[in-house]
Structure formats: C-alpha cells, structure tokens
C-alpha cells in the first residue's frame, strides 16, 4: 500500500458490512465510513482545497477526524495535525508556519472552546487562512474570527465522487514534535510512508485478525494515535474513538467492544488500571506503551496482571510511532525489533558519529521506509537530524542487543559525570529505594557560573510518600554510603510534583524545566 486511498480501500474490502468507526455519534460500517470520506473530500474540494494546500485539523478524536485525514490525502492536500491541548500562541505559530488555508475545528466541545481560542489568535499569525469548517457548527453561525465559517456536513450537502489525486510521494500530513527538549517542529510525511508503515504495523500487531478492535484513546493528532489508527484501518479493524480520556470509561469500552489493541503512555495505562477496579480484561492482545514517568515498570507489571497485555514500543514523530516493539524478556522495555524488515538500526557515538558495537550505548540512528520527508520550512533542522549516509539521528540513547535494540533515555538527558556517561535512571532507581522517596528525577547542572560542561554534577528532584518528611542531608548521606561518589547528587530538592507538559501521546515530564530549576539551585548553593 503506497497511498492513503489504497490503504482505506483495502481495509474496507476485508469486511464491508462490519463496524469501522465508533464515536459519540454512533457507529459507521466500512461502506458508510468510505462514503463519509468521499463526502468530506467533496466538501473540501468545494471549499477550494487543491493539491498541495494545507488543511489544519484542530478537533478531538472522531470518525470525522479520520475521514478528514483520508479526504485531504485524496485531494493531494496536507493535513496539519494540531494538538487539542495547544492554545493561542502555539496554534497561531502552527497556522503561520504551515500556511494552512482551511481550519477544521469543533463547536460545543465542553473541555475546550476552540472558536473562542481561534478568535484570540492575531490575524498576523494566520495570514493564509481563508475558511473555517466547523464540526457541529450551530445554525446561523456563518463567521468566526473574521473568517467565513461553514458546517462540516459531507453527507447532506456534498455528495459525489472526487477524482483521486493521491500519490505515493506526495506529502500528506504533519505531526508536531512535543518540544520537550527543543523547539517544536512540523514533521512532514509522505503518503507512501504513512500507508506503508500502517501495513507494517498491521502485520506485526495482527490488526487484520477478524476480532481486532482498537481503542483510540490518545489523540489522533499525534504519531502514536495516528499510527495505531492507520494500522487498524489497514486491517479492517473496528476503531473506537474517545474524544476525551477517562480511565473508567476506557475500561468500560474495552469490555463493551471487545477491544484487542490500544496504545498510550504509562500514565494512561495506570488510569485504566484504576478504572478497571480489579476486574481482569479478557480480550486485550496488545497495549503498546511508552514509559514517560518513574514507576512505569511497576505500572506495566500491574497492567499485565489484569490482562491488559502491555508491551514496550518505540517510535518518534520522524520515524512514526510503533516503529518497533519489544518481545520476550524485554517485552516491557522500549525498543525491540522494527516492524519493517528492511529497517536498519545503528548505534553511534553522539560526538564523532562512529558506529558502536552491540552492548555499547550511543545515539540510536534509523533508516526505514517510514522516515519523514523533512521538517516543514526548516531545512537546517532537517540537515542536522540526518546523517551523511541517510540515517535519522533520533537524539535517543540506546544500545543494540540480541533482540533488536533497547531505548535508554533521551540523549540530552544523559549525564556526563566524572568522565563517565551515566543514564539518570541509574541514580533515580537508587533514590526510589530510599525510605520515604516516592519518585525521583535526576538532571545535570553546572557547579557554578564560572563552570563548564565538564564540571557537571547530578541534581535530584524527589517526591515524598504520603505522610513522610524527607531531609536533603539525610538522603545525601545515604547516597554517599551506597553509590559511587560521582553519582551522588549535589542537591536533592523535595517537590510536590514534577513539571509536566501535555503531548498527543501523554503527559511528559519537562526535563528541560528541571534543568533550569537545577541550575538555579546550584547558583544558590554556597
């Protein structure tokens, strides 16, 4: 499969009368969903969307969201995925950089007033925008933010066939990087990459089995949500959309619809466990999870105990999510074997670029058909992220092992202490064994204003177990007794919670913010 049109056609042909997509408005079978895509394409074409145009999608998960992705691809247009958690500054920047001509958003979504936020975005941040299409646009509303507005209503007003302009090498969508370690970028993918990767994931995760059903519980605007949904559609699996996440509701939907597959962060997995109230699941075959928080291993073990079938997965906006999945003894760790058999994995010295042998940690680099085309409008960033021999530099620290590769941490989070390369998880893992410590995060900071990177020291942030009072001096004394001197945190700060940021794939700890806090602590240290 090399276009999104072909992807949908093949998935729909597997069982045309079966359930295709369910959301809060009901269920569409594959014939009805395919008709929805055709009608949506007709509406976009009537609105003036042509090949190469950008259509911004700023709305929660639904059948319409998926239809818009396929409809845009059918027209040869590019779907600009916009995180529903973004606000005016972020959306304004995205609209400006993408030069989106049409924005599709939602009215009446209780958690977020999208139209009000749109009205607050300066016109200078949306110079190319010409039309707003509103899902559930109220009767009588014909404009918003000084722009014409029309209702998303493909079935009632825009029936008819639209010539298929999809082509393998056309760009079809962008993901937005989370920006937790650097400025966010628009990651541009071709139809060939998206459709081909969907087929690879389908085969690896067996979403083409007759009973397969996906719970789309994380935003479709992110690479994890998108990759899972595309793989489900490639296999003709039932996609059940959640427009907002609730652990108890997710547990209910898994049981009601016989869900077999889901993906998300470890925080989401923990909320489903709570929502299950101890009752085991019987239909789950795979919950692909990414570890974003301390205690992820314990969460995965608890999920496995109640039948959620967790498995560590690996991916990125640039290589796409579900790029690899872990197996066997490493099944709860991020990494594993790539789903595409042609994919190449190389571990390299982050400074010299030299290829490192199995077992030695370095920067994970990848080459595969799922690779992105470029960072939209940022040629310099594209160049920096690509090696001379065509590998994507992931910025992740990892190593090769007998079962593929193992992801360790973000390379920017790696600590260079006492001449050694130290994974912060080594120190964090020790800290959480100390009495009263609930969780820990460790980052590097310089010793003082006149210091340089070679003088880096570890700084720890810890949270306390309920009813426990932690003392920095006592914790440091235990560290000095039990771990290497260069690993002993120069400061240990007790915090109520770690700073976090919302991404389409889950809530991530802001390690960049922790580094700022650590630098401030060291400046205050006499």
LOGUMAR-590547 format. One record per residue (C-alpha): x, y, z; residue number from 1. Coordinates in steps of 0.1 Angstrom, whole numbers. Layout:
REM residues N
<atom px="X" py="Y" pz="Z" num="NUM"/>
...
//
This chain:
REM residues 526
<atom px="0" py="0" pz="0" num="1"/>
<atom px="15" py="33" pz="-11" num="2"/>
<atom px="-13" py="58" pz="-7" num="3"/>
<atom px="-40" py="65" pz="19" num="4"/>
<atom px="-67" py="59" pz="-7" num="5"/>
<atom px="-54" py="24" pz="-13" num="6"/>
<atom px="-50" py="19" pz="24" num="7"/>
<atom px="-86" py="26" pz="31" num="8"/>
<atom px="-99" py="7" pz="1" num="9"/>
<atom px="-80" py="-25" pz="11" num="10"/>
<atom px="-91" py="-22" pz="48" num="11"/>
<atom px="-127" py="-16" pz="38" num="12"/>
<atom px="-128" py="-45" pz="14" num="13"/>
<atom px="-119" py="-70" pz="42" num="14"/>
<atom px="-154" py="-68" pz="57" num="15"/>
<atom px="-175" py="-40" pz="42" num="16"/>
<atom px="-206" py="-46" pz="64" num="17"/>
<atom px="-186" py="-48" pz="97" num="18"/>
<atom px="-182" py="-19" pz="122" num="19"/>
<atom px="-155" py="5" pz="110" num="20"/>
<atom px="-155" py="35" pz="134" num="21"/>
<atom px="-175" py="43" pz="165" num="22"/>
<atom px="-176" py="77" pz="182" num="23"/>
<atom px="-200" py="96" pz="204" num="24"/>
<atom px="-225" py="99" pz="175" num="25"/>
<atom px="-227" py="62" pz="167" num="26"/>
<atom px="-211" py="35" pz="145" num="27"/>
<atom px="-203" py="36" pz="108" num="28"/>
<atom px="-197" py="4" pz="89" num="29"/>
<atom px="-169" py="3" pz="63" num="30"/>
<atom px="-192" py="13" pz="34" num="31"/>
<atom px="-206" py="42" pz="54" num="32"/>
<atom px="-172" py="54" pz="65" num="33"/>
<atom px="-159" py="52" pz="29" num="34"/>
<atom px="-188" py="73" pz="19" num="35"/>
<atom px="-181" py="98" pz="47" num="36"/>
<atom px="-145" py="101" pz="33" num="37"/>
<atom px="-158" py="107" pz="-2" num="38"/>
<atom px="-183" py="133" pz="10" num="39"/>
<atom px="-157" py="151" pz="31" num="40"/>
<atom px="-133" py="152" pz="1" num="41"/>
<atom px="-161" py="167" pz="-19" num="42"/>
<atom px="-168" py="194" pz="7" num="43"/>
<atom px="-131" py="203" pz="9" num="44"/>
<atom px="-128" py="205" pz="-28" num="45"/>
<atom px="-159" py="227" pz="-30" num="46"/>
<atom px="-141" py="249" pz="-4" num="47"/>
<atom px="-112" py="254" pz="-28" num="48"/>
<atom px="-88" py="228" pz="-14" num="49"/>
<atom px="-64" py="217" pz="-41" num="50"/>
<atom px="-32" py="195" pz="-43" num="51"/>
<atom px="-5" py="209" pz="-20" num="52"/>
<atom px="-29" py="230" pz="1" num="53"/>
<atom px="-27" py="227" pz="39" num="54"/>
<atom px="-58" py="218" pz="59" num="55"/>
<atom px="-54" py="222" pz="97" num="56"/>
<atom px="-72" py="197" pz="119" num="57"/>
<atom px="-79" py="211" pz="154" num="58"/>
<atom px="-105" py="188" pz="169" num="59"/>
<atom px="-108" py="158" pz="192" num="60"/>
<atom px="-110" py="121" pz="181" num="61"/>
<atom px="-140" py="112" pz="160" num="62"/>
<atom px="-150" py="94" pz="128" num="63"/>
<atom px="-149" py="128" pz="111" num="64"/>
<atom px="-113" py="134" pz="121" num="65"/>
<atom px="-102" py="101" pz="105" num="66"/>
<atom px="-124" py="110" pz="74" num="67"/>
<atom px="-107" py="143" pz="71" num="68"/>
<atom px="-72" py="127" pz="70" num="69"/>
<atom px="-82" py="104" pz="42" num="70"/>
<atom px="-102" py="131" pz="24" num="71"/>
<atom px="-72" py="155" pz="24" num="72"/>
<atom px="-49" py="128" pz="11" num="73"/>
<atom px="-74" py="120" pz="-17" num="74"/>
<atom px="-72" py="156" pz="-28" num="75"/>
<atom px="-34" py="156" pz="-26" num="76"/>
<atom px="-36" py="181" pz="3" num="77"/>
<atom px="-16" py="181" pz="35" num="78"/>
<atom px="-34" py="175" pz="69" num="79"/>
<atom px="-17" py="197" pz="96" num="80"/>
<atom px="-24" py="179" pz="129" num="81"/>
<atom px="-30" py="204" pz="157" num="82"/>
<atom px="-28" py="192" pz="193" num="83"/>
<atom px="-61" py="198" pz="211" num="84"/>
<atom px="-41" py="209" pz="242" num="85"/>
<atom px="-25" py="237" pz="222" num="86"/>
<atom px="-36" py="273" pz="230" num="87"/>
<atom px="-34" py="306" pz="211" num="88"/>
<atom px="3" py="311" pz="209" num="89"/>
<atom px="10" py="275" pz="198" num="90"/>
<atom px="-18" py="273" pz="173" num="91"/>
<atom px="-10" py="307" pz="159" num="92"/>
<atom px="26" py="297" pz="154" num="93"/>
<atom px="14" py="264" pz="137" num="94"/>
<atom px="-10" py="282" pz="114" num="95"/>
<atom px="16" py="307" pz="104" num="96"/>
<atom px="44" py="282" pz="97" num="97"/>
<atom px="22" py="257" pz="79" num="98"/>
<atom px="4" py="284" pz="58" num="99"/>
<atom px="-29" py="265" pz="63" num="100"/>
<atom px="-57" py="277" pz="41" num="101"/>
<atom px="-85" py="259" pz="58" num="102"/>
<atom px="-90" py="251" pz="95" num="103"/>
<atom px="-114" py="224" pz="107" num="104"/>
<atom px="-124" py="226" pz="143" num="105"/>
<atom px="-153" py="218" pz="167" num="106"/>
<atom px="-180" py="237" pz="183" num="107"/>
<atom px="-196" py="227" pz="216" num="108"/>
<atom px="-167" py="206" pz="229" num="109"/>
<atom px="-170" py="210" pz="267" num="110"/>
<atom px="-133" py="208" pz="277" num="111"/>
<atom px="-121" py="234" pz="251" num="112"/>
<atom px="-138" py="264" pz="234" num="113"/>
<atom px="-119" py="261" pz="201" num="114"/>
<atom px="-138" py="290" pz="184" num="115"/>
<atom px="-131" py="314" pz="213" num="116"/>
<atom px="-94" py="305" pz="212" num="117"/>
<atom px="-93" py="309" pz="174" num="118"/>
<atom px="-108" py="344" pz="177" num="119"/>
<atom px="-80" py="353" pz="201" num="120"/>
<atom px="-52" py="344" pz="176" num="121"/>
<atom px="-39" py="376" pz="159" num="122"/>
<atom px="-46" py="378" pz="121" num="123"/>
<atom px="-8" py="381" pz="116" num="124"/>
<atom px="-5" py="346" pz="129" num="125"/>
<atom px="-29" py="332" pz="103" num="126"/>
<atom px="-22" py="351" pz="71" num="127"/>
<atom px="-31" py="322" pz="47" num="128"/>
<atom px="-63" py="311" pz="65" num="129"/>
<atom px="-94" py="316" pz="43" num="130"/>
<atom px="-121" py="294" pz="58" num="131"/>
<atom px="-131" py="277" pz="90" num="132"/>
<atom px="-151" py="245" pz="87" num="133"/>
<atom px="-169" py="236" pz="120" num="134"/>
<atom px="-179" py="202" pz="132" num="135"/>
<atom px="-213" py="208" pz="150" num="136"/>
<atom px="-213" py="244" pz="139" num="137"/>
<atom px="-245" py="260" pz="153" num="138"/>
<atom px="-272" py="270" pz="129" num="139"/>
<atom px="-270" py="307" pz="120" num="140"/>
<atom px="-232" py="310" pz="125" num="141"/>
<atom px="-215" py="320" pz="93" num="142"/>
<atom px="-183" py="336" pz="105" num="143"/>
<atom px="-157" py="333" pz="133" num="144"/>
<atom px="-126" py="354" pz="140" num="145"/>
<atom px="-134" py="375" pz="109" num="146"/>
<atom px="-134" py="344" pz="86" num="147"/>
<atom px="-162" py="327" pz="68" num="148"/>
<atom px="-174" py="295" pz="85" num="149"/>
<atom px="-194" py="266" pz="72" num="150"/>
<atom px="-206" py="234" pz="88" num="151"/>
<atom px="-188" py="201" pz="84" num="152"/>
<atom px="-217" py="182" pz="68" num="153"/>
<atom px="-204" py="160" pz="39" num="154"/>
<atom px="-234" py="136" pz="38" num="155"/>
<atom px="-261" py="163" pz="35" num="156"/>
<atom px="-245" py="188" pz="11" num="157"/>
<atom px="-215" py="174" pz="-7" num="158"/>
<atom px="-223" py="140" pz="-21" num="159"/>
<atom px="-205" py="130" pz="-52" num="160"/>
<atom px="-172" py="114" pz="-64" num="161"/>
<atom px="-140" py="133" pz="-63" num="162"/>
<atom px="-111" py="122" pz="-86" num="163"/>
<atom px="-83" py="106" pz="-66" num="164"/>
<atom px="-52" py="128" pz="-66" num="165"/>
<atom px="-34" py="107" pz="-40" num="166"/>
<atom px="2" py="98" pz="-50" num="167"/>
<atom px="29" py="79" pz="-31" num="168"/>
<atom px="54" py="106" pz="-29" num="169"/>
<atom px="31" py="135" pz="-21" num="170"/>
<atom px="33" py="149" pz="14" num="171"/>
<atom px="1" py="141" pz="33" num="172"/>
<atom px="4" py="152" pz="69" num="173"/>
<atom px="25" py="167" pz="96" num="174"/>
<atom px="30" py="159" pz="132" num="175"/>
<atom px="42" py="185" pz="157" num="176"/>
<atom px="71" py="175" pz="179" num="177"/>
<atom px="65" py="178" pz="216" num="178"/>
<atom px="92" py="205" pz="221" num="179"/>
<atom px="102" py="190" pz="255" num="180"/>
<atom px="139" py="190" pz="246" num="181"/>
<atom px="140" py="217" pz="218" num="182"/>
<atom px="117" py="239" pz="198" num="183"/>
<atom px="87" py="221" pz="182" num="184"/>
<atom px="89" py="213" pz="146" num="185"/>
<atom px="64" py="203" pz="118" num="186"/>
<atom px="73" py="167" pz="108" num="187"/>
<atom px="63" py="162" pz="72" num="188"/>
<atom px="54" py="126" pz="59" num="189"/>
<atom px="46" py="112" pz="25" num="190"/>
<atom px="16" py="91" pz="17" num="191"/>
<atom px="40" py="62" pz="10" num="192"/>
<atom px="55" py="64" pz="44" num="193"/>
<atom px="22" py="66" pz="63" num="194"/>
<atom px="4" py="39" pz="43" num="195"/>
<atom px="34" py="16" pz="41" num="196"/>
<atom px="40" py="19" pz="79" num="197"/>
<atom px="4" py="12" pz="86" num="198"/>
<atom px="7" py="-21" pz="66" num="199"/>
<atom px="39" py="-30" pz="85" num="200"/>
<atom px="23" py="-23" pz="119" num="201"/>
<atom px="-8" py="-43" pz="108" num="202"/>
<atom px="13" py="-73" pz="101" num="203"/>
<atom px="34" py="-70" pz="132" num="204"/>
<atom px="4" py="-65" pz="156" num="205"/>
<atom px="-21" py="-86" pz="136" num="206"/>
<atom px="-48" py="-59" pz="134" num="207"/>
<atom px="-62" py="-78" pz="104" num="208"/>
<atom px="-75" py="-107" pz="126" num="209"/>
<atom px="-113" py="-110" pz="124" num="210"/>
<atom px="-119" py="-99" pz="160" num="211"/>
<atom px="-94" py="-70" pz="161" num="212"/>
<atom px="-106" py="-37" pz="176" num="213"/>
<atom px="-86" py="-6" pz="186" num="214"/>
<atom px="-94" py="18" pz="214" num="215"/>
<atom px="-83" py="52" pz="200" num="216"/>
<atom px="-79" py="67" pz="235" num="217"/>
<atom px="-50" py="91" pz="227" num="218"/>
<atom px="-53" py="120" pz="203" num="219"/>
<atom px="-52" py="111" pz="166" num="220"/>
<atom px="-32" py="143" pz="160" num="221"/>
<atom px="-1" py="126" pz="174" num="222"/>
<atom px="21" py="99" pz="158" num="223"/>
<atom px="11" py="72" pz="183" num="224"/>
<atom px="-26" py="78" pz="179" num="225"/>
<atom px="-23" py="81" pz="141" num="226"/>
<atom px="-1" py="51" pz="136" num="227"/>
<atom px="-24" py="29" pz="156" num="228"/>
<atom px="-55" py="41" pz="138" num="229"/>
<atom px="-39" py="37" pz="104" num="230"/>
<atom px="-28" py="1" pz="112" num="231"/>
<atom px="-63" py="-7" pz="124" num="232"/>
<atom px="-79" py="6" pz="93" num="233"/>
<atom px="-53" py="-12" pz="71" num="234"/>
<atom px="-65" py="-44" pz="88" num="235"/>
<atom px="-102" py="-36" pz="87" num="236"/>
<atom px="-103" py="-35" pz="125" num="237"/>
<atom px="-130" py="-16" pz="144" num="238"/>
<atom px="-118" py="18" pz="157" num="239"/>
<atom px="-135" py="31" pz="188" num="240"/>
<atom px="-128" py="68" pz="194" num="241"/>
<atom px="-126" py="85" pz="227" num="242"/>
<atom px="-128" py="123" pz="224" num="243"/>
<atom px="-115" py="128" pz="259" num="244"/>
<atom px="-99" py="102" pz="282" num="245"/>
<atom px="-113" py="87" pz="313" num="246"/>
<atom px="-99" py="56" pz="329" num="247"/>
<atom px="-132" py="41" pz="340" num="248"/>
<atom px="-148" py="48" pz="306" num="249"/>
<atom px="-118" py="33" pz="288" num="250"/>
<atom px="-122" py="1" pz="308" num="251"/>
<atom px="-159" py="1" pz="300" num="252"/>
<atom px="-153" py="5" pz="263" num="253"/>
<atom px="-127" py="-23" pz="262" num="254"/>
<atom px="-152" py="-47" pz="277" num="255"/>
<atom px="-182" py="-35" pz="256" num="256"/>
<atom px="-165" py="-36" pz="222" num="257"/>
<atom px="-141" py="-65" pz="228" num="258"/>
<atom px="-111" py="-42" pz="223" num="259"/>
<atom px="-79" py="-60" pz="214" num="260"/>
<atom px="-54" py="-32" pz="209" num="261"/>
<atom px="-46" py="2" pz="224" num="262"/>
<atom px="-16" py="24" pz="228" num="263"/>
<atom px="-6" py="52" pz="251" num="264"/>
<atom px="18" py="64" pz="278" num="265"/>
<atom px="23" py="47" pz="312" num="266"/>
<atom px="2" py="74" pz="329" num="267"/>
<atom px="-28" py="64" pz="307" num="268"/>
<atom px="-22" py="28" pz="314" num="269"/>
<atom px="-23" py="35" pz="352" num="270"/>
<atom px="-56" py="53" pz="348" num="271"/>
<atom px="-72" py="23" pz="330" num="272"/>
<atom px="-59" py="0" pz="358" num="273"/>
<atom px="-76" py="22" pz="383" num="274"/>
<atom px="-108" py="23" pz="362" num="275"/>
<atom px="-108" py="-15" pz="360" num="276"/>
<atom px="-114" py="-17" pz="397" num="277"/>
<atom px="-95" py="-51" pz="399" num="278"/>
<atom px="-117" py="-68" pz="372" num="279"/>
<atom px="-95" py="-86" pz="346" num="280"/>
<atom px="-97" py="-80" pz="309" num="281"/>
<atom px="-102" py="-109" pz="286" num="282"/>
<atom px="-99" py="-96" pz="250" num="283"/>
<atom px="-68" py="-74" pz="250" num="284"/>
<atom px="-39" py="-87" pz="229" num="285"/>
<atom px="-16" py="-57" pz="230" num="286"/>
<atom px="-13" py="-24" pz="248" num="287"/>
<atom px="17" py="-7" pz="233" num="288"/>
<atom px="30" py="17" pz="259" num="289"/>
<atom px="57" py="43" pz="262" num="290"/>
<atom px="73" py="50" pz="296" num="291"/>
<atom px="72" py="87" pz="305" num="292"/>
<atom px="73" py="85" pz="343" num="293"/>
<atom px="91" py="70" pz="372" num="294"/>
<atom px="74" py="37" pz="382" num="295"/>
<atom px="65" py="28" pz="347" num="296"/>
<atom px="78" py="-7" pz="352" num="297"/>
<atom px="55" py="-12" pz="382" num="298"/>
<atom px="26" py="1" pz="362" num="299"/>
<atom px="33" py="-23" pz="333" num="300"/>
<atom px="35" py="-52" pz="357" num="301"/>
<atom px="2" py="-43" pz="373" num="302"/>
<atom px="-13" py="-40" pz="338" num="303"/>
<atom px="0" py="-74" pz="328" num="304"/>
<atom px="-16" py="-89" pz="360" num="305"/>
<atom px="-51" py="-79" pz="349" num="306"/>
<atom px="-48" py="-89" pz="312" num="307"/>
<atom px="-40" py="-56" pz="295" num="308"/>
<atom px="-12" py="-73" pz="276" num="309"/>
<atom px="13" py="-43" pz="279" num="310"/>
<atom px="43" py="-43" pz="256" num="311"/>
<atom px="70" py="-17" pz="253" num="312"/>
<atom px="71" py="1" pz="220" num="313"/>
<atom px="93" py="27" pz="204" num="314"/>
<atom px="87" py="55" pz="179" num="315"/>
<atom px="91" py="91" pz="171" num="316"/>
<atom px="73" py="117" pz="150" num="317"/>
<atom px="101" py="114" pz="125" num="318"/>
<atom px="101" py="76" pz="121" num="319"/>
<atom px="65" py="72" pz="132" num="320"/>
<atom px="52" py="56" pz="163" num="321"/>
<atom px="51" py="18" pz="167" num="322"/>
<atom px="83" py="17" pz="148" num="323"/>
<atom px="95" py="-11" pz="170" num="324"/>
<atom px="80" py="-34" pz="196" num="325"/>
<atom px="98" py="-54" pz="224" num="326"/>
<atom px="95" py="-92" pz="228" num="327"/>
<atom px="103" py="-119" pz="252" num="328"/>
<atom px="122" py="-109" pz="284" num="329"/>
<atom px="124" py="-73" pz="272" num="330"/>
<atom px="87" py="-70" pz="264" num="331"/>
<atom px="81" py="-43" pz="290" num="332"/>
<atom px="111" py="-22" pz="277" num="333"/>
<atom px="110" py="4" pz="250" num="334"/>
<atom px="127" py="-7" pz="218" num="335"/>
<atom px="128" py="-42" pz="203" num="336"/>
<atom px="126" py="-52" pz="167" num="337"/>
<atom px="115" py="-28" pz="140" num="338"/>
<atom px="81" py="-37" pz="124" num="339"/>
<atom px="96" py="-32" pz="89" num="340"/>
<atom px="121" py="-59" pz="80" num="341"/>
<atom px="141" py="-35" pz="58" num="342"/>
<atom px="147" py="-11" pz="87" num="343"/>
<atom px="183" py="-5" pz="97" num="344"/>
<atom px="193" py="4" pz="133" num="345"/>
<atom px="227" py="19" pz="140" num="346"/>
<atom px="242" py="30" pz="174" num="347"/>
<atom px="267" py="58" pz="170" num="348"/>
<atom px="290" py="79" pz="192" num="349"/>
<atom px="270" py="111" pz="195" num="350"/>
<atom px="301" py="133" pz="191" num="351"/>
<atom px="322" py="115" pz="165" num="352"/>
<atom px="294" py="96" pz="146" num="353"/>
<atom px="315" py="64" pz="149" num="354"/>
<atom px="294" py="32" pz="147" num="355"/>
<atom px="294" py="14" pz="181" num="356"/>
<atom px="293" py="-24" pz="187" num="357"/>
<atom px="263" py="-42" pz="203" num="358"/>
<atom px="260" py="-36" pz="240" num="359"/>
<atom px="276" py="-2" pz="239" num="360"/>
<atom px="254" py="28" pz="245" num="361"/>
<atom px="252" py="57" pz="220" num="362"/>
<atom px="228" py="76" pz="198" num="363"/>
<atom px="201" py="55" pz="181" num="364"/>
<atom px="200" py="61" pz="144" num="365"/>
<atom px="175" py="47" pz="120" num="366"/>
<atom px="168" py="42" pz="83" num="367"/>
<atom px="135" py="28" pz="72" num="368"/>
<atom px="106" py="35" pz="47" num="369"/>
<atom px="86" py="51" pz="75" num="370"/>
<atom px="111" py="80" pz="77" num="371"/>
<atom px="99" py="116" pz="74" num="372"/>
<atom px="104" py="138" pz="44" num="373"/>
<atom px="116" py="169" pz="62" num="374"/>
<atom px="108" py="194" pz="89" num="375"/>
<atom px="84" py="217" pz="71" num="376"/>
<atom px="101" py="250" pz="64" num="377"/>
<atom px="132" py="241" pz="84" num="378"/>
<atom px="159" py="228" pz="61" num="379"/>
<atom px="187" py="234" pz="86" num="380"/>
<atom px="169" py="212" pz="113" num="381"/>
<atom px="163" py="185" pz="87" num="382"/>
<atom px="200" py="185" pz="78" num="383"/>
<atom px="211" py="183" pz="114" num="384"/>
<atom px="188" py="154" pz="120" num="385"/>
<atom px="201" py="133" pz="91" num="386"/>
<atom px="235" py="116" pz="88" num="387"/>
<atom px="256" py="116" pz="56" num="388"/>
<atom px="245" py="80" pz="49" num="389"/>
<atom px="208" py="87" pz="53" num="390"/>
<atom px="201" py="77" pz="89" num="391"/>
<atom px="178" py="97" pz="111" num="392"/>
<atom px="195" py="109" pz="143" num="393"/>
<atom px="170" py="102" pz="170" num="394"/>
<atom px="186" py="121" pz="199" num="395"/>
<atom px="179" py="90" pz="220" num="396"/>
<atom px="204" py="70" pz="239" num="397"/>
<atom px="203" py="32" pz="234" num="398"/>
<atom px="221" py="1" pz="226" num="399"/>
<atom px="218" py="-30" pz="204" num="400"/>
<atom px="211" py="-63" pz="220" num="401"/>
<atom px="202" py="-98" pz="208" num="402"/>
<atom px="165" py="-89" pz="203" num="403"/>
<atom px="169" py="-56" pz="184" num="404"/>
<atom px="177" py="-25" pz="204" num="405"/>
<atom px="169" py="-11" pz="238" num="406"/>
<atom px="160" py="26" pz="243" num="407"/>
<atom px="176" py="40" pz="275" num="408"/>
<atom px="168" py="77" pz="277" num="409"/>
<atom px="169" py="110" pz="257" num="410"/>
<atom px="205" py="118" pz="248" num="411"/>
<atom px="200" py="153" pz="261" num="412"/>
<atom px="191" py="138" pz="295" num="413"/>
<atom px="223" py="117" pz="297" num="414"/>
<atom px="247" py="127" pz="324" num="415"/>
<atom px="284" py="131" pz="318" num="416"/>
<atom px="298" py="127" pz="353" num="417"/>
<atom px="334" py="122" pz="364" num="418"/>
<atom px="344" py="112" pz="329" num="419"/>
<atom px="316" py="86" pz="327" num="420"/>
<atom px="284" py="85" pz="306" num="421"/>
<atom px="256" py="79" pz="332" num="422"/>
<atom px="220" py="72" pz="325" num="423"/>
<atom px="199" py="93" pz="350" num="424"/>
<atom px="178" py="62" pz="356" num="425"/>
<atom px="207" py="46" pz="375" num="426"/>
<atom px="206" py="73" pz="401" num="427"/>
<atom px="168" py="76" pz="400" num="428"/>
<atom px="164" py="39" pz="406" num="429"/>
<atom px="186" py="41" pz="436" num="430"/>
<atom px="168" py="71" pz="451" num="431"/>
<atom px="134" py="54" pz="450" num="432"/>
<atom px="148" py="26" pz="472" num="433"/>
<atom px="154" py="51" pz="500" num="434"/>
<atom px="129" py="53" pz="528" num="435"/>
<atom px="101" py="78" pz="521" num="436"/>
<atom px="110" py="85" pz="484" num="437"/>
<atom px="80" py="80" pz="461" num="438"/>
<atom px="97" py="90" pz="428" num="439"/>
<atom px="128" py="108" pz="415" num="440"/>
<atom px="142" py="127" pz="385" num="441"/>
<atom px="178" py="135" pz="380" num="442"/>
<atom px="193" py="160" pz="357" num="443"/>
<atom px="228" py="176" pz="352" num="444"/>
<atom px="237" py="211" pz="363" num="445"/>
<atom px="270" py="231" pz="364" num="446"/>
<atom px="287" py="237" pz="396" num="447"/>
<atom px="286" py="275" pz="393" num="448"/>
<atom px="286" py="305" pz="370" num="449"/>
<atom px="322" py="300" pz="360" num="450"/>
<atom px="319" py="263" pz="354" num="451"/>
<atom px="317" py="245" pz="321" num="452"/>
<atom px="300" py="213" pz="309" num="453"/>
<atom px="330" py="192" pz="321" num="454"/>
<atom px="321" py="203" pz="357" num="455"/>
<atom px="285" py="189" pz="356" num="456"/>
<atom px="270" py="174" pz="387" num="457"/>
<atom px="238" py="155" pz="392" num="458"/>
<atom px="209" py="173" pz="408" num="459"/>
<atom px="179" py="153" pz="420" num="460"/>
<atom px="142" py="161" pz="425" num="461"/>
<atom px="122" py="137" pz="446" num="462"/>
<atom px="86" py="134" pz="458" num="463"/>
<atom px="77" py="120" pz="492" num="464"/>
<atom px="54" py="92" pz="501" num="465"/>
<atom px="23" py="104" pz="518" num="466"/>
<atom px="29" py="113" pz="554" num="467"/>
<atom px="67" py="113" pz="550" num="468"/>
<atom px="91" py="142" pz="556" num="469"/>
<atom px="123" py="140" pz="536" num="470"/>
<atom px="155" py="157" pz="546" num="471"/>
<atom px="181" py="165" pz="520" num="472"/>
<atom px="211" py="159" pz="542" num="473"/>
<atom px="199" py="125" pz="553" num="474"/>
<atom px="193" py="115" pz="517" num="475"/>
<atom px="227" py="126" pz="505" num="476"/>
<atom px="243" py="108" pz="534" num="477"/>
<atom px="227" py="75" pz="522" num="478"/>
<atom px="238" py="82" pz="487" num="479"/>
<atom px="274" py="87" pz="498" num="480"/>
<atom px="273" py="54" pz="516" num="481"/>
<atom px="259" py="33" pz="488" num="482"/>
<atom px="267" py="47" pz="453" num="483"/>
<atom px="298" py="60" pz="435" num="484"/>
<atom px="308" py="95" pz="446" num="485"/>
<atom px="304" py="110" pz="411" num="486"/>
<atom px="267" py="98" pz="411" num="487"/>
<atom px="259" py="114" pz="445" num="488"/>
<atom px="235" py="144" pz="438" num="489"/>
<atom px="250" py="178" pz="446" num="490"/>
<atom px="215" py="188" pz="456" num="491"/>
<atom px="183" py="168" pz="464" num="492"/>
<atom px="152" py="190" pz="462" num="493"/>
<atom px="119" py="177" pz="476" num="494"/>
<atom px="90" py="188" pz="453" num="495"/>
<atom px="52" py="182" pz="454" num="496"/>
<atom px="52" py="172" pz="417" num="497"/>
<atom px="74" py="173" pz="387" num="498"/>
<atom px="67" py="199" pz="360" num="499"/>
<atom px="49" py="183" pz="330" num="500"/>
<atom px="38" py="191" pz="295" num="501"/>
<atom px="9" py="177" pz="275" num="502"/>
<atom px="17" py="159" pz="243" num="503"/>
<atom px="-6" py="140" pz="220" num="504"/>
<atom px="9" py="108" pz="233" num="505"/>
<atom px="6" py="115" pz="270" num="506"/>
<atom px="18" py="137" pz="298" num="507"/>
<atom px="56" py="141" pz="298" num="508"/>
<atom px="79" py="153" pz="325" num="509"/>
<atom px="96" py="186" pz="314" num="510"/>
<atom px="133" py="177" pz="319" num="511"/>
<atom px="143" py="210" pz="304" num="512"/>
<atom px="124" py="228" pz="331" num="513"/>
<atom px="140" py="205" pz="357" num="514"/>
<atom px="174" py="215" pz="343" num="515"/>
<atom px="165" py="252" pz="347" num="516"/>
<atom px="155" py="245" pz="383" num="517"/>
<atom px="187" py="226" pz="389" num="518"/>
<atom px="209" py="254" pz="376" num="519"/>
<atom px="191" py="278" pz="399" num="520"/>
<atom px="196" py="255" pz="429" num="521"/>
<atom px="233" py="254" pz="421" num="522"/>
<atom px="236" py="291" pz="419" num="523"/>
<atom px="220" py="294" pz="453" num="524"/>
<atom px="244" py="268" pz="467" num="525"/>
<atom px="273" py="283" pz="486" num="526"/>
//
